[in-house]
Amino acid sequence: MVKAWLGSLYGVLAKHKRYVTLGLIWIALLVLFTAEIKAFAILIVLGLAATFSTFYKRVFQAPPVFELTTLTTVAVSVFYGPVIGAVYTLIVTITMEIAAQALDPFSITYIFPRMAMAFAAPLLYANGAGFSLPVLGLLASGIYNMLQQPVYWLLTDPEKRIKALYFSSLNIPLNWLIFKFLGGPLFEILKAIA
Protein backbone atom coordinates (compact mmCIF):
# COMPACT_ATOMS: atom_id res chain seq x y z
CA MET A 1 0.00 0.00 0.00
CA VAL A 2 1.45 3.36 -1.09
CA LYS A 3 1.36 6.16 1.43
CA ALA A 4 -0.65 9.18 0.32
CA TRP A 5 2.19 11.68 0.72
CA LEU A 6 4.54 9.51 -1.37
CA GLY A 7 1.93 9.32 -4.11
CA SER A 8 1.48 13.10 -4.13
CA LEU A 9 5.27 13.63 -4.07
CA TYR A 10 5.66 11.30 -7.04
CA GLY A 11 2.89 13.18 -8.84
CA VAL A 12 4.60 16.54 -8.30
CA LEU A 13 8.00 15.16 -9.38
CA ALA A 14 6.50 13.51 -12.47
CA LYS A 15 4.73 16.73 -13.37
CA HIS A 16 7.98 18.76 -13.13
CA LYS A 17 10.47 16.30 -14.69
CA ARG A 18 12.53 19.05 -16.31
CA TYR A 19 13.10 20.92 -13.02
CA VAL A 20 13.87 17.70 -11.15
CA THR A 21 16.41 16.74 -13.82
CA LEU A 22 18.02 20.19 -13.77
CA GLY A 23 18.10 20.08 -9.98
CA LEU A 24 19.84 16.70 -9.96
CA ILE A 25 22.35 17.91 -12.55
CA TRP A 26 22.98 21.04 -10.45
CA ILE A 27 23.56 18.94 -7.31
CA ALA A 28 25.96 16.68 -9.23
CA LEU A 29 27.86 19.71 -10.52
CA LEU A 30 28.08 21.13 -7.02
CA VAL A 31 29.46 17.86 -5.70
CA LEU A 32 31.97 17.45 -8.52
CA PHE A 33 33.01 21.07 -9.12
CA THR A 34 32.40 22.92 -5.86
CA ALA A 35 35.66 24.88 -5.91
CA GLU A 36 35.22 25.99 -9.51
CA ILE A 37 31.60 27.03 -9.01
CA LYS A 38 32.54 28.93 -5.85
CA ALA A 39 35.38 30.71 -7.68
CA PHE A 40 33.07 31.57 -10.57
CA ALA A 41 30.45 32.97 -8.18
CA ILE A 42 33.11 35.07 -6.40
CA LEU A 43 34.38 36.43 -9.72
CA ILE A 44 30.85 37.33 -10.79
CA VAL A 45 30.15 39.20 -7.53
CA LEU A 46 33.45 41.10 -7.72
CA GLY A 47 32.91 41.81 -11.42
CA LEU A 48 29.44 43.22 -10.81
CA ALA A 49 30.75 45.44 -8.00
CA ALA A 50 33.55 46.73 -10.23
CA THR A 51 31.29 47.17 -13.24
CA PHE A 52 28.68 49.23 -11.45
CA SER A 53 31.13 51.23 -9.32
CA THR A 54 31.48 53.73 -12.18
CA PHE A 55 27.78 53.83 -12.96
CA TYR A 56 27.76 57.45 -11.76
CA LYS A 57 29.45 58.40 -15.04
CA ARG A 58 26.02 58.16 -16.66
CA VAL A 59 24.96 61.24 -14.67
CA PHE A 60 28.26 63.07 -14.15
CA GLN A 61 30.46 63.18 -17.22
CA ALA A 62 33.67 63.09 -15.22
CA PRO A 63 36.63 60.72 -15.20
CA PRO A 64 35.91 57.64 -13.06
CA VAL A 65 38.01 58.68 -10.08
CA PHE A 66 36.08 56.34 -7.80
CA GLU A 67 36.26 52.79 -9.11
CA LEU A 68 36.53 49.34 -7.59
CA THR A 69 38.25 47.82 -10.60
CA THR A 70 41.73 48.27 -9.15
CA LEU A 71 40.80 46.64 -5.83
CA THR A 72 38.96 43.73 -7.40
CA THR A 73 41.64 43.17 -10.05
CA VAL A 74 44.33 43.01 -7.39
CA ALA A 75 42.21 40.67 -5.24
CA VAL A 76 41.42 38.34 -8.15
CA SER A 77 45.07 38.31 -9.25
CA VAL A 78 46.33 37.57 -5.74
CA PHE A 79 43.83 34.80 -4.98
CA TYR A 80 43.33 33.23 -8.42
CA GLY A 81 46.53 34.05 -10.29
CA PRO A 82 47.64 36.72 -12.74
CA VAL A 83 46.19 35.06 -15.86
CA ILE A 84 42.70 34.87 -14.33
CA GLY A 85 43.23 38.43 -13.06
CA ALA A 86 44.13 39.63 -16.56
CA VAL A 87 41.10 37.96 -18.14
CA TYR A 88 38.93 39.32 -15.32
CA THR A 89 40.19 42.87 -15.83
CA LEU A 90 39.73 42.62 -19.60
CA ILE A 91 36.08 41.69 -19.15
CA VAL A 92 35.38 44.11 -16.30
CA THR A 93 37.02 47.07 -18.02
CA ILE A 94 34.80 46.58 -21.07
CA THR A 95 31.61 45.96 -19.06
CA MET A 96 32.40 48.95 -16.85
CA GLU A 97 32.63 51.25 -19.85
CA ILE A 98 29.46 49.82 -21.40
CA ALA A 99 27.45 50.07 -18.14
CA ALA A 100 28.50 53.68 -17.66
CA GLN A 101 27.78 54.45 -21.33
CA ALA A 102 31.31 55.80 -21.63
CA LEU A 103 32.66 53.52 -24.34
CA ASP A 104 34.95 55.55 -26.59
CA PRO A 105 38.17 55.02 -28.56
CA PHE A 106 40.23 55.59 -25.41
CA SER A 107 38.54 52.69 -23.61
CA ILE A 108 41.01 50.27 -25.20
CA THR A 109 43.87 52.18 -23.58
CA TYR A 110 42.53 51.24 -20.14
CA ILE A 111 42.75 47.50 -20.74
CA PHE A 112 46.47 46.85 -21.13
CA PRO A 113 47.66 48.91 -18.15
CA ARG A 114 45.09 47.14 -15.94
CA MET A 115 46.27 43.78 -17.27
CA ALA A 116 49.85 44.75 -16.41
CA MET A 117 48.60 45.65 -12.93
CA ALA A 118 47.00 42.19 -12.72
CA PHE A 119 50.37 40.56 -13.42
CA ALA A 120 52.27 42.83 -11.01
CA ALA A 121 49.86 42.59 -8.05
CA PRO A 122 50.64 39.00 -6.97
CA LEU A 123 54.36 39.74 -7.15
CA LEU A 124 53.96 42.81 -4.98
CA TYR A 125 51.69 41.04 -2.49
CA ALA A 126 53.63 37.79 -2.14
CA ASN A 127 57.27 36.74 -2.15
CA GLY A 128 58.03 38.52 1.11
CA ALA A 129 57.45 41.99 -0.29
CA GLY A 130 55.47 42.73 2.86
CA PHE A 131 53.48 45.62 1.46
CA SER A 132 50.39 46.56 3.41
CA LEU A 133 47.12 46.66 1.49
CA PRO A 134 46.98 50.49 1.29
CA VAL A 135 50.52 50.55 -0.10
CA LEU A 136 49.59 47.77 -2.51
CA GLY A 137 46.66 49.90 -3.68
CA LEU A 138 48.95 52.88 -4.08
CA LEU A 139 51.43 50.84 -6.13
CA ALA A 140 48.72 49.19 -8.25
CA SER A 141 47.05 52.47 -9.13
CA GLY A 142 50.49 54.01 -9.69
CA ILE A 143 51.36 51.26 -12.17
CA TYR A 144 48.05 51.76 -13.95
CA ASN A 145 48.44 55.54 -14.14
CA MET A 146 52.08 55.40 -15.24
CA LEU A 147 51.16 53.14 -18.14
CA GLN A 148 47.85 54.71 -19.14
CA GLN A 149 48.17 58.47 -18.61
CA PRO A 150 50.97 59.06 -21.18
CA VAL A 151 48.34 58.35 -23.84
CA TYR A 152 46.53 61.51 -22.77
CA TRP A 153 49.74 63.51 -22.24
CA LEU A 154 50.91 62.80 -25.79
CA LEU A 155 47.76 64.31 -27.25
CA THR A 156 47.73 67.94 -28.23
CA ASP A 157 44.27 68.48 -26.75
CA PRO A 158 44.65 70.45 -23.49
CA GLU A 159 41.30 69.12 -22.25
CA LYS A 160 42.62 65.53 -22.34
CA ARG A 161 45.76 66.57 -20.48
CA ILE A 162 43.69 68.26 -17.78
CA LYS A 163 41.52 65.14 -17.56
CA ALA A 164 44.64 62.99 -17.09
CA LEU A 165 46.00 65.26 -14.38
CA TYR A 166 42.62 65.37 -12.62
CA PHE A 167 42.24 61.60 -12.77
CA SER A 168 45.75 60.78 -11.54
CA SER A 169 45.77 63.31 -8.73
CA LEU A 170 42.48 61.98 -7.33
CA ASN A 171 42.50 58.30 -8.30
CA ILE A 172 45.80 57.35 -6.67
CA PRO A 173 44.99 58.70 -3.18
CA LEU A 174 41.41 57.46 -3.44
CA ASN A 175 42.63 53.95 -4.23
CA TRP A 176 44.87 54.14 -1.18
CA LEU A 177 41.74 54.88 0.90
CA ILE A 178 39.71 52.15 -0.84
CA PHE A 179 42.43 49.59 -0.16
CA LYS A 180 42.78 50.82 3.42
CA PHE A 181 39.10 50.53 4.31
CA LEU A 182 37.70 47.93 1.87
CA GLY A 183 40.81 45.92 1.02
CA GLY A 184 41.29 44.36 4.46
CA PRO A 185 37.76 43.02 4.83
CA LEU A 186 37.68 41.85 1.20
CA PHE A 187 40.99 40.00 1.53
CA GLU A 188 39.87 38.41 4.82
CA ILE A 189 36.65 37.20 3.21
CA LEU A 190 38.54 35.83 0.21
CA LYS A 191 41.08 34.10 2.47
CA ALA A 192 38.20 32.38 4.24
CA ILE A 193 36.22 31.29 1.18
CA ALA A 194 38.66 31.18 -1.76
C-alpha positions in Angstrom: 0.0 0.0 0.0 1.5 3.4 -1.1 1.4 6.2 1.4 -0.6 9.2 0.3 2.2 11.7 0.7 4.5 9.5 -1.4 1.9 9.3 -4.1 1.5 13.1 -4.1 5.3 13.6 -4.1 5.7 11.3 -7.0 2.9 13.2 -8.8 4.6 16.5 -8.3 8.0 15.2 -9.4 6.5 13.5 -12.5 4.7 16.7 -13.4 8.0 18.8 -13.1 10.5 16.3 -14.7 12.5 19.0 -16.3 13.1 20.9 -13.0 13.9 17.7 -11.2 16.4 16.7 -13.8 18.0 20.2 -13.8 18.1 20.1 -10.0 19.8 16.7 -10.0 22.3 17.9 -12.5 23.0 21.0 -10.5 23.6 18.9 -7.3 26.0 16.7 -9.2 27.9 19.7 -10.5 28.1 21.1 -7.0 29.5 17.9 -5.7 32.0 17.5 -8.5 33.0 21.1 -9.1 32.4 22.9 -5.9 35.7 24.9 -5.9 35.2 26.0 -9.5 31.6 27.0 -9.0 32.5 28.9 -5.9 35.4 30.7 -7.7 33.1 31.6 -10.6 30.5 33.0 -8.2 33.1 35.1 -6.4 34.4 36.4 -9.7 30.9 37.3 -10.8 30.1 39.2 -7.5 33.5 41.1 -7.7 32.9 41.8 -11.4 29.4 43.2 -10.8 30.8 45.4 -8.0 33.6 46.7 -10.2 31.3 47.2 -13.2 28.7 49.2 -11.4 31.1 51.2 -9.3 31.5 53.7 -12.2 27.8 53.8 -13.0 27.8 57.4 -11.8 29.5 58.4 -15.0 26.0 58.2 -16.7 25.0 61.2 -14.7 28.3 63.1 -14.1 30.5 63.2 -17.2 33.7 63.1 -15.2 36.6 60.7 -15.2 35.9 57.6 -13.1 38.0 58.7 -10.1 36.1 56.3 -7.8 36.3 52.8 -9.1 36.5 49.3 -7.6 38.3 47.8 -10.6 41.7 48.3 -9.2 40.8 46.6 -5.8 39.0 43.7 -7.4 41.6 43.2 -10.1 44.3 43.0 -7.4 42.2 40.7 -5.2 41.4 38.3 -8.2 45.1 38.3 -9.2 46.3 37.6 -5.7 43.8 34.8 -5.0 43.3 33.2 -8.4 46.5 34.1 -10.3 47.6 36.7 -12.7 46.2 35.1 -15.9 42.7 34.9 -14.3 43.2 38.4 -13.1 44.1 39.6 -16.6 41.1 38.0 -18.1 38.9 39.3 -15.3 40.2 42.9 -15.8 39.7 42.6 -19.6 36.1 41.7 -19.2 35.4 44.1 -16.3 37.0 47.1 -18.0 34.8 46.6 -21.1 31.6 46.0 -19.1 32.4 49.0 -16.9 32.6 51.3 -19.9 29.5 49.8 -21.4 27.4 50.1 -18.1 28.5 53.7 -17.7 27.8 54.5 -21.3 31.3 55.8 -21.6 32.7 53.5 -24.3 35.0 55.6 -26.6 38.2 55.0 -28.6 40.2 55.6 -25.4 38.5 52.7 -23.6 41.0 50.3 -25.2 43.9 52.2 -23.6 42.5 51.2 -20.1 42.7 47.5 -20.7 46.5 46.8 -21.1 47.7 48.9 -18.1 45.1 47.1 -15.9 46.3 43.8 -17.3 49.8 44.8 -16.4 48.6 45.7 -12.9 47.0 42.2 -12.7 50.4 40.6 -13.4 52.3 42.8 -11.0 49.9 42.6 -8.0 50.6 39.0 -7.0 54.4 39.7 -7.2 54.0 42.8 -5.0 51.7 41.0 -2.5 53.6 37.8 -2.1 57.3 36.7 -2.1 58.0 38.5 1.1 57.5 42.0 -0.3 55.5 42.7 2.9 53.5 45.6 1.5 50.4 46.6 3.4 47.1 46.7 1.5 47.0 50.5 1.3 50.5 50.6 -0.1 49.6 47.8 -2.5 46.7 49.9 -3.7 48.9 52.9 -4.1 51.4 50.8 -6.1 48.7 49.2 -8.2 47.0 52.5 -9.1 50.5 54.0 -9.7 51.4 51.3 -12.2 48.0 51.8 -13.9 48.4 55.5 -14.1 52.1 55.4 -15.2 51.2 53.1 -18.1 47.9 54.7 -19.1 48.2 58.5 -18.6 51.0 59.1 -21.2 48.3 58.4 -23.8 46.5 61.5 -22.8 49.7 63.5 -22.2 50.9 62.8 -25.8 47.8 64.3 -27.2 47.7 67.9 -28.2 44.3 68.5 -26.8 44.6 70.4 -23.5 41.3 69.1 -22.3 42.6 65.5 -22.3 45.8 66.6 -20.5 43.7 68.3 -17.8 41.5 65.1 -17.6 44.6 63.0 -17.1 46.0 65.3 -14.4 42.6 65.4 -12.6 42.2 61.6 -12.8 45.8 60.8 -11.5 45.8 63.3 -8.7 42.5 62.0 -7.3 42.5 58.3 -8.3 45.8 57.3 -6.7 45.0 58.7 -3.2 41.4 57.5 -3.4 42.6 54.0 -4.2 44.9 54.1 -1.2 41.7 54.9 0.9 39.7 52.2 -0.8 42.4 49.6 -0.2 42.8 50.8 3.4 39.1 50.5 4.3 37.7 47.9 1.9 40.8 45.9 1.0 41.3 44.4 4.5 37.8 43.0 4.8 37.7 41.8 1.2 41.0 40.0 1.5 39.9 38.4 4.8 36.6 37.2 3.2 38.5 35.8 0.2 41.1 34.1 2.5 38.2 32.4 4.2 36.2 31.3 1.2 38.7 31.2 -1.8 
